[in-house]
Amino acid sequence: MHGMNRRAFFLVGAAALVAAGGIGYWLVAANGQQAGYKFAKVEKGPLTAAVAAAGTLNPVSAVQISSQISGQIREILVDFNAAVKKGQLIARIDPETYQQRLRQAEADLDATRAAVNVQRAQAYQAQVNLAEAQRDFDRKILLVEKNFISPADRDKARTTLDAARAQVQLTEAQVKNSESVVRQREALVAQARVDLGRTEIRSPVDGVVVKRSVEPGQTVAASLQAPEMFVIARNLSDMQVETSIDEADVGRVQVGQKGTFTVDAFPGRTFHGEVLQVRKAATVVSNVVTYTVIVSAANPDLTLLPGMTANVRIVTAQKDSVLKVANAALRFKPENDATKVSRGDTPPKGSANRNRGQSRIWVIDESGAPKALPVQAGITDGTATEIISGDVAEGMEVIVGATAPAKAGAPGGPRMF
């Protein structure tokens, strides 16, 4: 009988524990379904608006060296990173073919000049024959007047004179034509000399060889497009970053604005520059429109190298002391509002422009309900936004998001069995 009482006692105790656990679970679940809010304070301090983008380091001036003629490369006289001077010989193409062309052109010129000399002698002979025909015709006129010869002899002398004059004109025309041919041959000789000179590839500027694309023995073919042989950077101590800025942010970028950038090769170092140019030509990739912005990059110690990826941050506006609030507060809307509740996460792309103008922030009123306060937003750094005007004071708590209630039926505590 005593054992049965102990067993009944244990059963009643277990039932009481199960009931207590159920009541606790119900209370926890009920409390979890009550809505809550996350808050942030309105602060006062400095605020910097900036545009961030990635770009590529390039020399300010890089000259691509090509060959204007075709041929086999006989020798390369410079290598990567070599410093070169203007006019310095850096490569040579086999000149034998062009030397032979020059010799042929010079031989043709000499032959043409000899032909001109022959034709000039013929022209002089024609002038002598003309003078002799003129004298003979004059004598025949006198003899006809004295009736010593017949008029037929005079007419024959006139015909000979006319033929001599025509011969003089013909030889003079031949001389002029040959002289024109001589000038053509001289031009061909000059062209052959130019082509021969182009077998020597020389640097057009002072600089550093940053790229070499050919090897000795390689054949270059200059046709519609000149083949690249070298790339020479004029001055590596003065470089620039070519970065792509999204169309939503390019309106805030102006020439002269300060900027900083970092490169992966030197993670602990920040480089400084300023905006030199905002190019108006748009680039469209996968329906994304960007604009190229050039940022200066001083490189006095030659630390930066062409082609490095730079993470650029351009300062578009800066204020020392302003009221500011988290961007999440400007995006929050309560559940009974027309728009879906925002959780106050990272601001969407382009929020720097959308946050400006008339906006609302939400606070808790005396009754514990959300209350909207109209404000005018200013600049933003992507995390906080300036409050230009509105019934807002430093230290005021504003709503930045809503806490998610626990799901009904979710486990609220340890299992009781």
C-alpha positions as CSV (number, residue, x, y, z in Angstrom):
1,M,0.0,0.0,0.0
2,H,2.9,2.3,0.8
3,G,4.5,1.6,-2.6
4,M,1.3,2.5,-4.4
5,N,1.2,5.9,-2.6
6,R,4.7,6.7,-3.6
7,R,3.9,5.8,-7.2
8,A,0.8,8.0,-7.2
9,F,2.9,10.8,-5.7
10,F,5.5,10.6,-8.5
11,L,2.8,10.6,-11.2
12,V,1.1,13.7,-9.8
13,G,4.5,15.5,-9.7
14,A,5.3,14.6,-13.3
15,A,1.9,15.9,-14.4
16,A,2.6,19.2,-12.5
17,L,5.9,19.6,-14.2
18,V,4.4,19.0,-17.7
19,A,1.7,21.5,-16.9
20,A,4.2,24.1,-15.8
21,G,6.3,23.6,-18.9
22,G,3.3,24.0,-21.1
23,I,2.3,27.3,-19.4
24,G,5.9,28.6,-19.7
25,Y,6.0,27.7,-23.3
26,W,2.7,29.5,-24.0
27,L,3.9,32.6,-22.2
28,V,7.2,32.7,-24.1
29,A,5.5,32.1,-27.4
30,A,3.0,34.8,-26.6
31,N,5.7,37.3,-25.7
32,G,7.7,36.4,-28.8
33,Q,4.8,37.4,-31.0
34,Q,4.8,40.9,-29.7
35,A,6.4,43.5,-32.1
36,G,9.6,45.2,-31.0
37,Y,11.9,47.8,-32.6
38,K,15.6,48.5,-33.0
39,F,16.7,52.1,-32.2
40,A,19.7,54.3,-33.0
41,K,20.5,57.8,-31.7
42,V,20.8,61.0,-33.7
43,E,24.4,62.1,-33.4
44,K,26.4,65.2,-34.2
45,G,29.8,65.1,-35.9
46,P,31.7,65.2,-39.1
47,L,30.3,63.6,-42.3
48,T,32.1,62.9,-45.5
49,A,30.3,61.9,-48.7
50,A,32.4,59.8,-51.1
51,V,32.1,57.7,-54.2
52,A,33.9,54.4,-54.2
53,A,35.0,52.4,-57.3
54,A,37.7,50.2,-58.7
55,G,40.1,51.3,-61.4
56,T,43.4,50.5,-63.1
57,L,46.7,52.3,-62.7
58,N,48.2,53.4,-66.0
59,P,51.0,55.8,-67.1
60,V,49.9,59.2,-68.0
61,S,51.6,58.8,-71.3
62,A,52.4,55.4,-72.8
63,V,53.7,55.2,-76.4
64,Q,53.1,52.1,-78.5
65,I,56.1,51.4,-80.7
66,S,55.3,49.6,-84.0
67,S,57.0,48.8,-87.2
68,Q,56.0,50.5,-90.5
69,I,57.7,47.9,-92.6
70,S,57.6,44.1,-92.7
71,G,60.6,41.9,-92.1
72,Q,62.5,39.6,-89.8
73,I,63.8,41.1,-86.5
74,R,67.6,40.8,-86.5
75,E,68.3,42.0,-82.9
76,I,66.6,43.5,-79.9
77,L,68.7,46.0,-78.0
78,V,66.5,46.7,-74.9
79,D,64.5,44.6,-72.5
80,F,61.7,45.1,-69.9
81,N,62.2,48.0,-67.5
82,A,65.1,49.5,-69.6
83,A,65.4,53.2,-69.5
84,V,65.6,54.7,-73.0
85,K,66.3,58.1,-74.5
86,K,64.6,59.8,-77.4
87,G,66.2,58.5,-80.7
88,Q,67.9,55.5,-79.1
89,L,68.1,52.4,-81.2
90,I,66.0,49.7,-79.6
91,A,65.6,47.1,-82.3
92,R,66.7,46.4,-85.9
93,I,64.9,44.6,-88.7
94,D,67.0,42.7,-91.3
95,P,67.8,45.5,-93.8
96,E,69.1,43.4,-96.7
97,T,65.9,43.5,-98.7
98,Y,65.6,47.2,-98.4
99,Q,69.3,47.8,-99.2
100,Q,68.7,46.0,-102.5
101,R,65.7,48.1,-103.2
102,L,67.7,51.2,-102.6
103,R,70.5,50.0,-105.0
104,Q,67.9,49.2,-107.7
105,A,66.3,52.6,-107.2
106,E,69.7,54.4,-107.4
107,A,70.5,52.4,-110.6
108,D,67.2,53.4,-112.2
109,L,67.9,57.0,-111.3
110,D,71.4,56.9,-112.9
111,A,70.0,55.3,-116.1
112,T,67.3,58.0,-116.3
113,R,69.8,60.8,-115.8
114,A,72.0,59.3,-118.6
115,A,69.0,59.2,-120.9
116,V,68.3,62.9,-120.1
117,N,71.9,63.8,-121.1
118,V,71.4,62.0,-124.4
119,Q,68.2,63.8,-125.1
120,R,69.7,67.1,-124.2
121,A,72.5,66.4,-126.8
122,Q,69.8,65.6,-129.3
123,A,68.0,68.8,-128.5
124,Y,71.2,70.7,-129.0
125,Q,71.7,69.0,-132.4
126,A,68.2,69.9,-133.3
127,Q,68.9,73.6,-132.5
128,V,72.0,73.4,-134.7
129,N,70.0,71.9,-137.5
130,L,67.3,74.6,-137.1
131,A,69.9,77.3,-137.4
132,E,71.4,75.8,-140.5
133,A,67.9,75.4,-142.1
134,Q,67.2,79.1,-141.2
135,R,70.4,80.2,-143.0
136,D,69.7,78.1,-146.0
137,F,66.1,79.4,-146.3
138,D,67.3,83.0,-146.1
139,R,69.9,82.4,-148.9
140,K,67.2,80.8,-151.0
141,I,65.0,83.8,-150.6
142,L,67.8,86.1,-151.9
143,L,68.5,83.8,-154.8
144,V,64.9,83.6,-155.8
145,E,64.7,87.4,-155.8
146,K,67.7,87.5,-158.2
147,N,66.2,84.8,-160.3
148,F,69.2,82.5,-159.7
149,I,67.0,79.6,-158.5
150,S,63.4,78.6,-158.9
151,P,60.7,79.2,-156.2
152,A,60.5,75.5,-155.8
153,D,63.9,75.4,-154.2
154,R,62.8,78.2,-151.8
155,D,59.7,76.2,-150.9
156,K,61.8,73.1,-150.3
157,A,64.1,75.1,-148.0
158,R,61.0,76.4,-146.1
159,T,59.8,72.8,-145.5
160,T,63.2,71.8,-144.2
161,L,63.1,74.8,-141.8
162,D,59.7,73.9,-140.5
163,A,60.8,70.3,-140.0
164,A,63.9,71.5,-138.1
165,R,61.6,73.7,-135.8
166,A,59.4,70.7,-135.1
167,Q,62.4,68.6,-134.3
168,V,63.5,71.2,-131.8
169,Q,60.1,71.2,-130.1
170,L,60.1,67.4,-130.0
171,T,63.5,67.1,-128.4
172,E,62.7,69.8,-125.8
173,A,59.5,67.9,-124.9
174,Q,61.5,64.7,-124.6
175,V,64.0,66.4,-122.3
176,K,61.3,67.8,-120.0
177,N,59.6,64.4,-119.9
178,S,62.9,62.7,-119.0
179,E,63.6,65.3,-116.3
180,S,60.2,64.5,-114.8
181,V,61.2,60.8,-114.8
182,V,64.4,61.8,-113.0
183,R,62.4,63.4,-110.3
184,Q,60.2,60.3,-110.0
185,R,63.4,58.2,-109.7
186,E,64.8,60.5,-107.1
187,A,61.5,60.2,-105.1
188,L,61.8,56.4,-105.3
189,V,65.4,56.5,-104.1
190,A,64.3,58.8,-101.2
191,Q,61.5,56.3,-100.3
192,A,63.9,53.4,-100.5
193,R,66.2,55.3,-98.1
194,V,63.3,55.9,-95.7
195,D,62.3,52.3,-95.8
196,L,65.9,51.3,-95.1
197,G,66.0,53.8,-92.2
198,R,62.8,52.2,-90.8
199,T,64.6,48.9,-90.3
200,E,66.1,50.7,-87.3
201,I,63.4,51.0,-84.6
202,R,64.2,54.0,-82.4
203,S,62.5,55.3,-79.3
204,P,60.4,58.4,-80.0
205,V,60.4,59.6,-76.3
206,D,62.4,59.4,-73.1
207,G,60.9,56.7,-70.9
208,V,60.9,53.1,-69.6
209,V,60.1,50.0,-71.5
210,V,57.1,48.5,-69.8
211,K,56.3,45.9,-72.5
212,R,58.2,44.0,-75.2
213,S,56.1,41.8,-77.6
214,V,58.8,40.5,-80.0
215,E,61.9,38.3,-80.0
216,P,64.9,38.2,-82.3
217,G,64.1,36.1,-85.4
218,Q,60.4,36.8,-85.3
219,T,58.8,38.2,-88.5
220,V,56.6,41.3,-88.3
221,A,54.1,41.9,-91.0
222,A,53.0,45.5,-91.4
223,S,49.7,45.5,-93.3
224,L,46.5,47.2,-92.3
225,Q,47.5,47.3,-88.7
226,A,51.0,48.0,-87.5
227,P,52.2,45.2,-85.2
228,E,53.0,46.2,-81.6
229,M,56.7,45.7,-80.6
230,F,57.2,47.8,-77.5
231,V,55.3,50.0,-75.1
232,I,57.3,52.8,-73.5
233,A,55.9,54.8,-70.5
234,R,57.1,58.3,-70.7
235,N,57.2,59.0,-66.9
236,L,56.3,56.4,-64.3
237,S,56.7,58.9,-61.5
238,D,53.4,60.5,-62.6
239,M,50.6,58.0,-63.1
240,Q,46.8,58.0,-63.2
241,V,44.0,55.8,-62.2
242,E,41.3,55.1,-64.8
243,T,38.2,54.2,-62.8
244,S,34.6,53.5,-63.8
245,I,31.9,55.4,-61.9
246,D,28.3,54.3,-62.0
247,E,25.8,56.7,-63.6
248,A,24.0,57.1,-60.3
249,D,27.1,58.7,-58.7
250,V,28.9,60.4,-61.6
251,G,26.8,63.6,-61.1
252,R,28.6,64.2,-57.8
253,V,32.1,63.8,-59.2
254,Q,33.8,67.0,-60.3
255,V,37.3,67.9,-61.6
256,G,39.5,68.9,-58.7
257,Q,37.9,66.8,-56.0
258,K,40.3,64.9,-53.7
259,G,40.6,61.2,-53.7
260,T,42.5,58.3,-52.1
261,F,43.1,54.8,-53.3
262,T,44.8,51.6,-52.1
263,V,46.3,48.7,-54.0
264,D,46.5,45.1,-53.0
265,A,50.3,45.1,-53.2
266,F,50.5,47.6,-50.3
267,P,47.5,47.0,-48.1
268,G,48.6,49.2,-45.3
269,R,49.3,52.3,-47.5
270,T,47.0,54.9,-48.8
271,F,47.8,57.0,-51.9
272,H,46.4,60.4,-52.6
273,G,45.3,62.1,-55.8
274,E,42.6,64.3,-57.3
275,V,40.1,64.1,-60.1
276,L,41.7,65.2,-63.4
277,Q,39.0,64.4,-65.9
278,V,35.4,63.1,-66.1
279,R,35.0,61.7,-69.6
280,K,31.7,62.1,-71.2
281,A,31.8,58.9,-73.2
282,A,29.6,56.2,-71.6
283,T,30.5,52.5,-71.3
284,V,27.6,50.1,-71.3
285,V,28.2,46.5,-70.1
286,S,25.2,44.3,-69.3
287,N,22.9,47.3,-69.3
288,V,25.1,49.0,-66.6
289,V,26.2,52.5,-67.6
290,T,29.5,53.8,-66.3
291,Y,31.7,56.7,-67.0
292,T,35.5,56.8,-66.9
293,V,37.0,59.2,-64.3
294,I,40.8,59.9,-64.3
295,V,42.4,60.4,-60.9
296,S,46.0,61.5,-60.6
297,A,48.5,59.2,-58.8
298,A,51.9,60.6,-57.8
299,N,54.5,57.9,-57.8
300,P,57.8,59.6,-56.9
301,D,59.4,56.4,-55.4
302,L,58.2,54.3,-58.4
303,T,56.3,52.0,-56.0
304,L,53.1,51.8,-58.1
305,L,53.3,49.7,-61.2
306,P,51.1,49.9,-64.4
307,G,48.2,47.6,-64.4
308,M,47.6,47.4,-60.7
309,T,44.0,47.4,-59.5
310,A,43.2,50.5,-57.3
311,N,40.3,50.8,-54.9
312,V,39.4,54.5,-55.3
313,R,37.4,56.7,-52.9
314,I,36.6,60.2,-54.2
315,V,35.4,62.7,-51.6
316,T,32.5,64.6,-53.1
317,A,31.4,66.6,-50.0
318,Q,32.6,67.1,-46.5
319,K,31.2,68.8,-43.4
320,D,32.7,69.1,-39.9
321,S,29.7,69.2,-37.6
322,V,26.2,68.1,-38.7
323,L,23.3,66.2,-37.2
324,K,23.3,62.8,-38.7
325,V,21.2,59.7,-38.5
326,A,21.7,56.1,-39.7
327,N,20.5,55.5,-43.2
328,A,18.3,52.7,-41.9
329,A,16.2,55.2,-40.0
330,L,15.3,57.0,-43.3
331,R,14.3,53.7,-45.0
332,F,12.2,52.3,-42.1
333,K,8.4,52.2,-42.5
334,P,6.1,50.6,-39.9
335,E,4.0,47.6,-40.7
336,N,0.8,49.6,-41.0
337,D,2.4,51.9,-43.6
338,A,1.8,51.4,-47.3
339,T,5.4,50.1,-47.8
340,K,6.9,46.9,-46.6
341,V,8.9,47.0,-43.4
342,S,12.6,47.5,-43.8
343,R,15.0,45.8,-41.5
344,G,17.7,48.5,-41.6
345,D,20.3,46.6,-43.6
346,T,22.9,47.9,-45.9
347,P,21.6,50.9,-48.0
348,P,20.7,50.0,-51.6
349,K,22.8,51.2,-54.5
350,G,22.3,54.8,-55.3
351,S,20.8,55.7,-51.9
352,A,23.2,58.6,-51.7
353,N,21.0,60.5,-54.1
354,R,17.6,59.0,-53.1
355,N,18.1,60.0,-49.5
356,R,18.3,63.6,-50.3
357,G,15.3,65.9,-50.1
358,Q,12.1,65.3,-48.1
359,S,12.2,62.1,-46.0
360,R,10.7,60.7,-42.8
361,I,12.1,59.2,-39.6
362,W,10.1,57.4,-37.0
363,V,10.1,57.7,-33.2
364,I,8.0,56.2,-30.4
365,D,5.4,58.6,-29.1
366,E,3.9,58.8,-25.5
367,S,1.5,55.9,-26.3
368,G,4.3,53.6,-27.5
369,A,3.2,53.8,-31.2
370,P,5.5,54.8,-34.1
371,K,5.3,58.5,-35.0
372,A,6.7,60.0,-38.3
373,L,8.8,63.1,-38.2
374,P,9.4,64.9,-41.6
375,V,13.1,65.9,-42.2
376,Q,15.2,67.2,-45.0
377,A,18.2,64.9,-45.8
378,G,21.5,66.1,-47.0
379,I,24.8,64.4,-47.8
380,T,25.4,60.8,-46.9
381,D,28.5,58.6,-46.5
382,G,26.6,55.4,-47.2
383,T,26.0,54.7,-43.5
384,A,24.7,57.9,-42.0
385,T,22.9,60.9,-43.6
386,E,22.9,64.5,-42.7
387,I,19.7,66.0,-41.3
388,I,19.4,69.6,-42.6
389,S,16.1,70.5,-41.0
390,G,13.3,68.9,-39.0
391,D,12.1,68.4,-35.4
392,V,15.2,66.4,-34.5
393,A,17.8,66.9,-31.7
394,E,21.0,65.3,-30.8
395,G,20.6,62.2,-28.7
396,M,17.0,61.5,-29.9
397,E,16.3,57.8,-30.4
398,V,14.8,56.9,-33.8
399,I,13.6,53.6,-35.1
400,V,16.0,51.8,-37.5
401,G,14.2,48.5,-37.9
402,A,11.7,46.0,-36.5
403,T,12.6,42.9,-34.6
404,A,11.1,39.8,-36.1
405,P,8.5,38.0,-33.9
406,A,9.0,34.3,-33.1
407,K,7.1,31.9,-35.3
408,A,4.0,30.3,-33.8
409,G,4.6,26.7,-32.7
410,A,8.3,27.0,-32.7
411,P,10.1,25.3,-29.8
412,G,10.4,27.7,-26.8
413,G,12.4,25.7,-24.4
414,P,13.8,22.3,-23.5
415,R,11.8,19.3,-24.2
416,M,10.0,17.9,-21.2
417,F,10.3,14.3,-22.3
